[in-house]
Amino acid sequence: MFLSPHSENTLFGMGNPLLDISAVVDKDFLDKFGLKPNDQILAEDKHKALFEEIVKRSKVEYHAGGSTQNSVKIAQWMIQKPHKVATFFGCIGTDRFGEILKKKAEEAHVDAHYYEQNEEPTGTCAACITGDNRSLVANLAAANCYKKEKHLDLDSNWELVEKAKVYYIAGFFLTVSPESILKVAKHASDNNKIFCMNLSAPFISQFFKEPLMKVMPYVDILFGNETEAATFAKELGFETDDIAEIAKKTQNLPKDNAKRQRVVVFTQGKDDTVATVGFLSALVQEHALEECIRAGHYSANVIIRRVGCTFPEKPDFH
């Protein structure tokens, strides 16, 4: 089932490496900081105290996080061997949280190459858990400091990009370095490789529509959940809220590499976003679309039942 051993660095991801800080909170805590039970937002000044408060909770957990980093980490777990099938680029600070992230990436056998700088601390994401809901507040900090010319453009790093066959970048990174995404996306398109992107959150389509649409012609596989799809459709004036119709219209948006028809994967139900990841693991192994979707559902089912982005030692997927 697995690719031959020379397949290190087959999957390339680039995004915002964040340390997840998760704790169970109550409705008053959410109200105090103006949060919805199931939200994904970027931290503003008013959330500063939230981070100070959440780390003082009695049961607080730390996990390596960030949407794309989690995705390549799970894909690597699904594939198991060889190690370092997945490469990850992103920016961290030279601090304790940065060291934790490096250690966690290593434990997950991901080939992480971070751009390290000391102006901003490593980014964090507060996961405020109430019942079955998670309200996520991301403080990008260092993640926001990724510099194309200081990292992606370096020969040794660009060589890793060239080694890859499948690329995955979450829409969240459009807020950080759209020019880095474009460079990778064009490379994939010019070399008939697979470039995947995720709509990530409604605010990306709303406030970062321009950079998103610049990358869209190079996107071979687009992921999103129903809420993100609806917002995307609204921003593009599709005038329909039928998910299948939105997927069709999205599929037909202009495409640079005509050899590959765009595949649109819109999941229904909030937990299905993790399906993206198992999907990637099967894609890297050149499986058919149905198999990719099956792998996606499998990994989603495993991870939903656990706190943070964690998983058992080995997958039980055949």
C-alpha positions in Angstrom: 0.0 0.0 0.0 2.9 2.4 0.7 5.1 4.3 -1.7 8.6 3.1 -2.2 11.2 4.2 0.4 12.5 7.1 -1.8 9.4 9.1 -1.2 10.6 11.4 1.5 9.3 15.0 1.1 6.5 13.9 -1.3 3.9 16.0 0.5 4.7 19.7 1.0 2.8 22.0 3.5 3.4 25.6 4.3 1.4 27.6 6.9 1.1 29.0 10.4 2.8 26.9 13.1 0.9 27.5 16.3 1.1 26.0 19.7 -2.4 25.0 20.7 -3.4 25.8 24.3 -6.6 24.1 25.1 -8.8 24.2 28.2 -12.4 23.7 29.1 -14.1 27.0 29.8 -17.7 28.1 30.5 -20.1 30.4 28.6 -19.2 33.4 30.8 -15.6 33.0 29.6 -16.8 33.1 25.9 -19.1 36.0 26.6 -16.3 38.0 28.3 -14.2 37.9 25.2 -17.1 38.1 22.7 -16.6 34.6 21.3 -19.0 32.2 19.7 -19.0 28.5 20.8 -17.7 27.3 17.4 -15.6 30.1 16.0 -12.3 30.5 14.2 -10.9 34.0 14.5 -7.7 36.0 14.7 -6.8 37.5 18.0 -7.3 41.2 18.5 -6.0 43.4 21.3 -9.1 42.7 23.4 -8.0 39.0 23.5 -4.7 39.6 25.1 -6.1 38.8 28.6 -7.7 35.6 27.2 -4.3 34.0 26.6 -3.1 35.1 30.1 -6.2 33.6 31.7 -6.4 30.3 29.8 -2.9 29.2 30.7 -3.9 29.5 34.4 -6.7 27.0 34.1 -6.2 23.9 36.2 -6.3 21.5 33.2 -4.5 23.1 30.3 -3.0 21.1 27.5 -0.4 22.0 24.9 -0.3 20.5 21.4 1.6 21.3 18.3 -1.0 23.0 16.1 -1.8 25.2 13.2 -4.1 24.0 10.4 -1.6 23.0 7.8 1.0 21.6 10.2 -1.7 19.4 11.8 -2.8 18.2 8.3 0.7 17.1 7.2 1.3 15.6 10.6 -1.8 13.4 10.3 -1.0 12.5 6.7 2.5 11.4 7.9 0.8 9.3 10.7 -1.5 7.6 8.2 1.4 6.8 5.9 3.7 5.7 8.8 6.8 4.8 6.7 9.0 6.2 5.4 9.4 9.0 7.9 9.6 12.6 6.6 7.2 12.0 3.7 5.8 15.4 4.8 7.7 18.7 4.7 6.5 21.7 6.5 7.5 25.4 6.3 6.4 28.2 8.6 7.8 30.8 11.0 8.4 30.5 14.7 10.1 32.5 17.5 13.3 31.7 19.2 11.6 30.7 22.5 10.3 27.9 24.6 7.1 27.4 22.6 9.2 27.3 19.4 11.3 24.6 20.9 8.2 22.6 21.8 7.0 22.9 18.2 10.3 21.6 16.9 10.2 18.7 19.3 6.6 17.8 18.4 7.3 18.0 14.7 10.2 15.6 15.1 8.2 13.2 17.2 5.6 13.2 14.4 8.4 12.4 11.9 7.6 15.6 9.9 10.5 17.3 8.1 9.8 20.7 9.5 12.1 23.6 8.3 11.1 26.7 10.3 12.1 30.2 9.6 13.2 31.3 13.1 13.2 35.0 14.1 13.4 36.8 17.4 11.2 39.9 16.9 7.9 38.0 17.6 7.2 35.1 19.9 5.9 31.7 18.5 2.3 31.9 17.6 -0.4 30.3 19.8 -4.0 29.2 19.4 -6.3 29.2 22.3 -8.9 26.4 22.0 -11.7 27.3 24.4 -13.7 24.1 24.8 -17.4 24.2 25.9 -19.1 20.9 25.6 -18.7 19.6 22.1 -17.7 23.0 20.8 -14.3 24.6 20.3 -13.8 28.3 19.9 -10.4 29.0 18.4 -8.6 32.2 18.8 -5.3 32.4 16.9 -2.5 34.8 17.9 -0.3 34.5 14.9 2.7 36.5 16.3 5.8 34.8 14.7 3.7 32.9 12.2 2.9 36.3 10.7 6.6 37.0 10.0 7.2 34.4 7.3 9.4 35.9 4.7 9.6 34.4 1.2 13.0 35.9 0.3 14.5 34.8 3.6 13.2 31.2 3.6 11.3 29.9 0.6 13.6 31.4 -2.0 16.8 29.9 -0.4 18.1 27.1 -2.7 18.2 24.4 0.0 14.6 25.1 0.9 13.3 25.5 -2.6 14.9 22.1 -3.4 12.4 20.5 -0.9 9.6 22.2 -2.7 10.8 20.8 -6.0 11.0 17.3 -4.5 7.3 17.3 -3.6 4.4 15.9 -5.7 1.5 17.0 -3.7 1.1 20.5 -2.1 -1.3 21.5 0.6 -1.7 25.0 2.0 -4.6 26.2 4.2 -6.3 29.5 3.2 -5.1 30.9 6.6 -1.7 31.4 5.1 -3.1 34.0 2.6 -3.1 36.4 5.6 0.6 36.0 5.9 2.5 35.4 2.6 0.3 35.2 -0.5 3.4 35.6 -2.7 4.9 32.4 -1.2 1.7 30.6 -1.9 1.7 31.8 -5.5 5.3 30.8 -6.1 4.6 27.2 -4.9 1.2 27.0 -6.7 2.8 28.1 -10.0 5.5 25.6 -9.6 3.0 22.8 -9.1 0.9 23.9 -12.1 3.9 24.2 -14.4 5.1 20.7 -13.4 1.7 19.0 -13.5 1.8 18.3 -9.8 -1.2 18.5 -7.4 -1.8 21.7 -5.6 -4.5 21.6 -2.8 -5.9 24.4 -0.8 -8.5 24.8 2.0 -10.9 27.7 2.4 -10.1 27.5 6.1 -12.7 29.9 7.6 -15.4 32.3 6.3 -13.3 35.3 7.1 -10.7 34.3 4.4 -13.3 34.5 1.6 -14.7 37.7 3.1 -11.5 39.7 3.7 -8.8 38.0 1.7 -10.8 37.3 -1.5 -8.3 39.1 -3.7 -5.2 36.9 -2.8 -7.5 33.8 -2.7 -8.7 34.4 -6.3 -5.1 35.0 -7.5 -4.2 31.5 -6.3 -7.5 29.8 -7.5 -6.4 29.2 -11.1 -3.6 26.9 -9.8 -5.8 25.0 -7.3 -6.3 21.3 -8.3 -8.2 20.3 -5.2 -10.2 22.7 -3.0 -11.4 21.7 0.4 -14.0 23.5 2.6 -16.9 22.9 4.9 -20.5 24.0 4.2 -20.2 27.3 6.0 -17.0 28.3 4.2 -18.5 27.2 0.9 -21.6 29.3 1.5 -19.5 32.4 2.3 -17.3 31.8 -0.7 -20.4 31.5 -3.0 -21.8 34.8 -1.6 -18.5 36.7 -2.1 -18.3 35.4 -5.7 -21.9 36.2 -6.4 -22.9 32.6 -7.2 -26.5 33.4 -6.1 -27.1 29.8 -4.8 -26.8 28.2 -1.4 -27.0 24.6 -2.8 -23.7 23.0 -1.8 -23.6 20.8 -4.9 -24.2 23.8 -7.2 -21.6 25.8 -5.4 -19.1 23.0 -5.9 -19.9 22.8 -9.6 -19.5 26.6 -10.1 -16.2 26.5 -8.1 -15.0 23.6 -10.2 -15.6 25.7 -13.4 -13.6 28.7 -12.2 -10.7 29.5 -14.5 -7.9 27.0 -14.3 -4.2 27.3 -15.4 -3.3 23.7 -15.8 -6.1 22.3 -18.1 -4.7 18.7 -17.9 -6.2 18.3 -14.4 -9.8 19.1 -13.8 -10.3 20.8 -10.4 -11.8 18.6 -7.7 -13.9 20.3 -5.1 -14.4 18.6 -1.7 -17.0 20.3 0.5 -17.7 18.5 3.7 -20.9 18.8 5.6 -20.8 18.8 9.4 -18.1 20.7 11.3 -16.0 17.7 12.2 -15.4 16.6 8.7 -12.7 19.2 8.1 -10.2 16.7 9.3 -11.3 14.5 6.4 -9.0 16.7 4.3 -6.0 15.1 5.9 -6.6 11.4 5.5 -7.6 12.4 1.9 -4.0 13.8 1.5 -2.4 10.7 2.8 -4.1 8.6 0.2 -3.4 11.2 -2.5 0.3 11.1 -1.8 0.1 7.3 -2.3 -1.6 7.9 -5.6 -4.9 6.2 -4.7 -8.1 6.8 -6.5 -10.5 9.6 -5.4 -12.9 7.2 -3.6 -10.0 5.8 -1.6 -8.9 9.3 -0.7 -12.3 10.1 0.7 -12.4 6.8 2.6 -9.0 7.6 4.2 -10.3 11.0 5.0 -13.3 9.7 6.8 -11.2 7.2 8.7 -8.8 9.8 10.1 -11.6 12.2 10.9 -13.3 9.6 12.9 -10.2 8.8 14.9 -9.2 12.4 15.7 -12.6 13.7 16.6 -12.7 11.5 19.6 -9.4 12.8 21.0 -8.4 16.1 22.6 -6.4 18.4 20.3 -4.8 17.0 17.2 -3.5 13.7 18.6 -3.8 10.1 17.5 -3.0 6.5 18.5 0.4 5.0 17.8 -0.6 3.4 14.5 -3.6 3.8 12.2 -5.9 0.8 11.7 -6.9 1.6 8.1 -6.9 -0.9 5.3 
